[in-house]
Amino acid sequence: MGLDVAAVASALQGAFGQVLLGVIVGKDARTLARWASGTVRPPYASAHLLRDTFQVLEMLVSVESPEVARAWFMGMNPQLDDASPAEALSAGRSKDVMAAARAYVGAR
C-alpha cells in the first residue's frame, strides 16, 4: 500500500463518511478532516488502524461494490461474536476483522 496516511484517511472518509470512520478510530469529524487534509498527522496507533481498515476495504471492494463493503463494516458478523467489523476494529481486533474479510471474500 503506497498511499500516505492523509490519502488513506481521505479515501476512508469518502467510502464510509465521517460517522462510521469516527466509530472505527474513535475520533470526531474535525480530527478526521485534519487527517484527511494532511494538516495533522494521526498518532502512530491511529495511522496503523487507518491502514488496516483501508486494507480490509480494498479486499472487499475487489469482490463487492463500495456500498456492500460499507454495509459489511456496519453489520453484525458471526465470526466476530456478532460485533460489527467497525466495532471490532475500534476494539483493536484488526487481525480478527481481516480474517472475517478473507472468509467473506473467499466465499464469493
KAPE-V485106 format. One record per pair of residues at least 24 apart in sequence whose ideal C-beta (glycine too) atoms are under 10 Angstrom apart, sorted by the first residue. I is the first residue (numbers start at 0). J is the second residue. D is the distance in whole Angstrom. If there is no record, write none. Layout:
<<I J D> <I J D>>
//
This chain:
<<0 50 6> <0 53 7> <0 54 6> <0 57 8> <2 49 10> <2 50 9> <2 53 8> <3 37 8> <3 40 9> <3 46 10> <4 34 7> <4 35 9> <4 37 8> <4 40 6> <4 41 6> <4 43 10> <4 45 9> <4 46 5> <4 47 9> <4 49 6> <4 50 7> <4 53 10> <5 33 9> <5 34 7> <5 35 6> <5 36 7> <5 37 4> <5 38 9> <5 39 9> <5 40 8> <5 41 9> <5 46 10> <5 49 10> <6 35 8> <6 37 8> <6 53 9> <7 34 9> <7 35 9> <7 41 10> <7 46 8> <7 49 5> <7 50 6> <7 51 10> <7 52 8> <7 53 5> <7 54 9> <7 56 10> <8 32 9> <8 33 9> <8 34 4> <8 35 4> <8 36 9> <8 37 9> <8 39 10> <8 40 10> <8 41 7> <8 45 9> <8 46 9> <8 49 6> <8 50 10> <8 52 10> <8 53 9> <9 34 8> <9 35 4> <9 36 8> <9 37 8> <10 35 9> <10 49 9> <10 52 10> <10 53 6> <10 56 8> <10 57 9> <11 35 8> <11 49 6> <11 50 10> <11 52 6> <11 53 6> <11 56 7> <12 49 10> <13 65 9> <14 52 9> <14 53 9> <14 56 6> <14 57 10> <14 59 10> <14 60 8> <14 65 6> <14 66 10> <14 68 7> <14 69 6> <14 72 9> <15 52 8> <15 56 8> <15 65 10> <15 68 9> <15 69 6> <15 72 7> <15 73 9> <15 85 8> <16 69 8> <19 69 7> <19 72 7> <19 73 7> <19 83 10> <19 85 6> <20 49 9> <20 52 8> <20 72 10> <20 85 9> <21 85 10> <21 89 10> <22 72 9> <22 73 9> <22 83 9> <22 85 5> <22 86 7> <22 88 9> <22 89 6> <23 48 7> <23 49 8> <23 51 10> <23 52 6> <23 72 8> <23 83 10> <23 84 9> <23 85 5> <23 86 9> <23 87 9> <23 88 5> <23 89 5> <23 96 10> <24 48 6> <24 49 7> <24 52 8> <24 85 10> <24 88 8> <24 89 7> <25 88 10> <25 89 6> <25 90 10> <44 91 9> <47 93 8> <48 88 7> <48 89 8> <48 91 8> <48 93 7> <49 88 10> <50 93 9> <51 88 7> <51 93 4> <51 94 9> <51 96 8> <51 97 7> <52 84 9> <52 85 9> <52 88 6> <52 89 10> <52 93 8> <52 96 8> <54 93 9> <54 96 10> <54 97 7> <54 100 9> <55 84 7> <55 88 8> <55 93 8> <55 96 6> <55 97 6> <55 99 9> <55 100 5> <55 101 9> <55 103 10> <55 104 10> <56 84 10> <56 100 9> <57 100 10> <58 97 8> <58 100 5> <58 101 7> <58 103 9> <58 104 6> <59 84 9> <59 100 6> <59 103 7> <59 104 7> <59 107 10> <61 104 7> <61 107 9> <62 103 8> <62 104 5> <62 105 9> <62 106 9> <62 107 4> <63 103 8> <63 104 8> <63 107 7> <68 100 9> <68 103 10> <71 99 9> <71 100 8> <71 103 7> <72 96 9> <72 100 9> <76 100 9> <76 102 9> <76 103 8> <77 102 10> <78 102 6> <78 103 9>>
//
